[in-house]
Amino acid sequence: MSNPTEKDYKQIAEALNNHYGGFEITENHLCNVAILESYAPDSPSWTGDIALVVHGQSCFKDILYRIEDKWTWVESMNEGEYDCNKELI
């Protein structure tokens, strides 16, 4: 696990804003970000860097993949609602 860089925070904020349709999330809002480098699951799935993000009053939980050196939103669970990018899952 590595510490997010300033570039990571900016890209993650941009990806979340693109997904949620706003511009109110900034890198300053992202206090709870964990990056798992070279993640390899037990079963066939995404292999690579993954960001786990908890934001909003802990009700937003998002997973992003680093694809071609850019963070891309993949799935979320928010207040019990689940959403995902079906093209990537």
Disulfide bonds with the S-S distance in Angstrom:
none
